[in-house]
């Protein structure tokens, strides 16, 4: 495994499990099994590392998420949660922990949410035949709500959100 992958993998695992603030650089160095000099040379600081983790996670998430239909969207979320764990959205958690005050992190969070909304808007337009900002926001809220609710209700709540989203899409589609 190359150094970047080794470092990003360890950092994502720690940030996702324990949070940004609770994860110190010493722990990142130990978990990555790299020297502190190597870690700092590759990332600069913890803020930059978190931003890189978020960028890599965004890429992986969108590669694994099927935006073909409402059904496949929520099935992808269920698979993601089963594989990655149902701990809520790392982007929301990173933003909440940092208060939006760390520009690199806030920029990655904004980019993720912008892309997620755009992909859902495209899905809505394909399934209903029309651009509908309200319906897009409703599906987005169900998706993000299911992500959060899965932390305490389990992944079955994603199926409930999917059923609701499918009803909304059906109601928004021309008859």
C-alpha positions, 0 to 999 in steps of 0.5 A: 500500500502506498503511503498516501493510501496507508495514511488516508485509510488510517485517518478515515478509520479514526476520524469516522470512529472517534471524531476529528477533535478526539483524534490526535496526530500522535494517534494518527502516526501510530495507526498509520504505522508511519513516522511522524516526519512522513505523516507531516511531510505528506499532509502538513497538518490535521486540518489538511488531512481531514480535508483529504479524507473527506475528498477521498470519501466523497469520491468513493461514496459517489462511485458506490452510489447508484443514482439511476432511480430512487430505489437504487439510490436508497439501496446504495445507502443501505449497502454503504451503511452495511459496509461502512457502518451506520454512524451518520454522515462523516461530512455533517459530523466534521462540519459540526465538530469544527463549527465550519471554521476550518475552510479546507474542511468546510469546502469539502463538506460544501462540495459533497452536499452540492454534488449530492443535491445535484445528483438527486435533482438529476434523478428527480428530473429523470423519474418525474420528467420535470425539474422540481426543487421542492421534490429534490429537497424532500428526497434529499431530506429523506436520504440524509435523515435516513443516514442519521436515523440509521445510527440509532434505528438500524439500517431498516430505517433506510427502507422506510425512507426509500418507500416514502421517497418512492411515493413522493416520486410517484406523486410527482410523476405525470400520470 
